[in-house]
C-alpha cells in the first residue's frame, strides 16, 4: 500500500485535477496563511522560536507574520514554528470526516522546503504537491478512523507527518521508491497524544509533524531506507496505531484520485474545537436577537452531539487555551458578546467575572441522535420565559461553508493587527493569486 | 505519575547512588562511546549527516568519530547523528528485561546539550543525569512490557525519548514541574515502529528519540506546557501505546531508586540482535573446536527461544543490515569464520558464496521452554557424525557479563580503525576516567 500510494503521488499531474479540487486547495492555503500569521505572536509560538533560535541554521525560509529581522530561518525550524502558529488558535481548517486539520503540517513543510530550492516554484506546482499531501493524509485518516482517534492519537499530526512527507517528496520530484521510503520514515514518527489538548503541546503536534515529514522526504531523497510496507505491515503504522482492518486501507488507497478529500475541507469561523461551533453559532444568533447582558439568564441548556462533551467539556477553563475546549465558554461569549474571534479567547477575557458567572449557569447534555454540526439551545430567563434555538447546520460546516468573502474577512482580522492594513491586503491578494504565480518563493516579501 | 517521576529525578543525588550503579553507568557510557565511533562511517549515519548539513546551526557539540573538519555541529543534530551511529551496528547495550538499548537516546541527547552549556560539567554530574534518564526509560519500558513491544513499537526509542528528556532536564537543573512538562513533550513524540527493522530507519529511531527528548527539555525549560499526567491519563502514553494496566506503572515508579535498572544493563559481544547471541556463541565454540570449512557440514539444526525466529528469522539476508536479523547468518559466520564483529556484517561478506551455501543448510526451530540466552545446536556431517552444543547462558548475558577487559577490546576494535591506535587508547582512558573528570566538555579533544 505504501508503494501504491507512492505511485499515485508520482503520477499525479495538474491536468488530472478537477477545478473544484484546486479551488478548495487554494482556499485551504489561504486560510492556513491567515491563521499562521494570526498565531505568530502566541506564546506557544514565541517560546518555541526563542528556545530554538540558538540552533537556527542558514536562513532560507519564511516565518509568517514575524518581524523582518527574525523572519527568515532554516527550513526545518520554519516548518516547526509555522506549523505551531497555524494551529495555536484552533482556528485552522477541518476535514470533518476525520477531524484532521489537514493543511497545517503539509503546508508548513512544503512552503519551507520550496524556499530552499534553487529554482522557481510555480504556484500550480505548489498546489499540486499540497493536494497530494492532503489527499494522502486524509485517506490515511479515514483508513484508521475511528479507533485511532478514540484510543488517543491526535490524528492531525499522526497523519500529518505522512502528508507532509508526501508533499515534500512531490515538490522534490522523488521517485516512487524514494517516496515510499519517505512515507515509511514519516510513519515511524507517530507524534501526538490527545492528552496534550489544552496545553501548548497541542499546537506543537502539527509543527513537529511538518518537521517529521520534511525530514523524512529529505532523508529518502538521499537514499535513506525505511520499509516499503510501512503502512500495511503486521507491525506497521495502521496495525500499531489503530484497530481498523487493513481492508479499510485498501479501500482508501483505491479511492485516491477518484474521490477528493481536499474538497471536503472546511474552515472555522470560530477559533476553537469545531464541535463547539453549532453552539457558538446558535448563541451568537440569540445574542443578536435578544440579549445584551447575562443578568437576566437563569439557565442555559445545551443539547449536543456526544463528541462535544468528550472533547470540550471543560467547565472551568483557566486560560485561553483551556477555553478552546470549553463548550461553556463558547456559549457564554456567543450569548454575552455576540462573537467568538481570537480576542474572545484571550486569557483576561476567559477570566472576566461576567463570563465566569454565565458559564456557571450553563449545562450541557449529549444526544447521540444529533449530527455533529447540529445542536439545541434552551434559555430560561428570570421572569420564567424560555427561548429555544435549533441549529441545523453550523456556519462553516460543509452544508454552510464559509464564503470567500468570509474567509477574507477572517484573514484580514488576523493579519491586519500584525502586518498593518496595506501589507495585509497585499498578502491577501498574493495568496488568492497563488495558482497563477510564477514563483511562490516571493512569499517572504508579503507574509 | 509524571509528577512523581519528576520529583524523583529532581531529588536524585550522587550520594544516593550505590557504587555498583555508578560503575554500571560508566560501563554503559564507555560501551556507547565505542559503538558511536564504530558507527560513524556507516551509510545510515553519513547519509543523515550529509542530508542535514545544510541545516546545521552554530557548532557546539561533538560528532563522535568524525574527521576534525566535520566534527562539531549544533546540539540537536549531534544528538540525532550520534544516536544513529551508536545503534547502527546493533552492537550497543541491552536492558534484557525489556530489550531496550538504553544508553543511545539518553547519552546522545545529554552529551550534546552539555557541550552547549557555559559552565564545567563534572563527570559525576553527567553520570547522575545519565542514570536518571536510563532508570526512567527502563522503568517505563517495564511498565508497558510486553504488549507495547508486541504490538510493534520499537521500545528503545519510544521510551528513549522520555529518558533523554529526563537526563537533559536533570543536567539543566529543571524544576519538578518543568521536568514533568518535558516528560509530556517527550511522551507525545512516539517514534519507532518495529516494521523498520532491517532498514536504516531502525537506527534513526534512537537518534530521533535523543532529539525528541532534548527538544522536549529545552522547550519545557522556557515554559512550554504539556500535560502533567502525560503518562497515566486515559489518553496518555501508557494507555495509548500498550495494553498494560496502570497499576504496572505505579509499581515501576514506586521502585525508582529502590531497584536499579542501570545495573541490569548488558553489553553485546556481537553486533546483531541479542537474541541471536547464544547461537553465535555456540557456533564460535564449535568452530574453534572442529571446523575450518563448511564443505563437510550437511545440516545445522538450531533450537532456540521463540523470539529468535520472530525477530531474526531472515533466511536470505541481502545485506549487512538484514543479516543482523538473520540467525542463519549469525550461525554461519560463527561456524565458518569463528567470529562475529562488524567486519562479518559487511555487505560483501553477507553475500560470500560459502556463507550463502552454509546458511542454506541451517534450520531453526523454536522451543518455548528455552530461556532467551540459551540454545541447542546440532551439526550433522557428511560422514554421518553428529556434534551437539548446548549454550546455557550466552556470553554478554547477565550471567556471563562482558568483563571490563572485553569491553575495552570491543571499544578498541571499533575505535582504532577510525582514530588510530594512539587516539583510540587516549579515548579509552578518557572514558574510563569519566567519573572523576572536572569537565566532560573536553570530550571533543579525544573522541
Interface residues (C-beta under 8 A of the other chain):
Chain A: X43 X44 X47 X48 X50 X51 X52 X54 X55 X56 X57 X58 X74 X75 X76 X116 X151 X152 X153 X154 X184 X185 X187 X188 X189 X190 X191 X192 X193 X194 X195 X196 X198 X199 X200 X201 X204 X205 X208 X215 X218 X219 X221 X222 X223 X224 X225 X226 X227 X229 X230 X233 X234 X235 X236 X237 X239 X240
Chain B: X43 X44 X47 X48 X50 X51 X52 X54 X55 X56 X57 X58 X74 X75 X76 X116 X151 X152 X153 X154 X184 X185 X187 X188 X189 X190 X191 X192 X193 X194 X195 X196 X198 X199 X200 X201 X204 X205 X208 X215 X218 X219 X221 X222 X223 X224 X225 X226 X227 X229 X230 X233 X234 X235 X236 X237 X239 X240
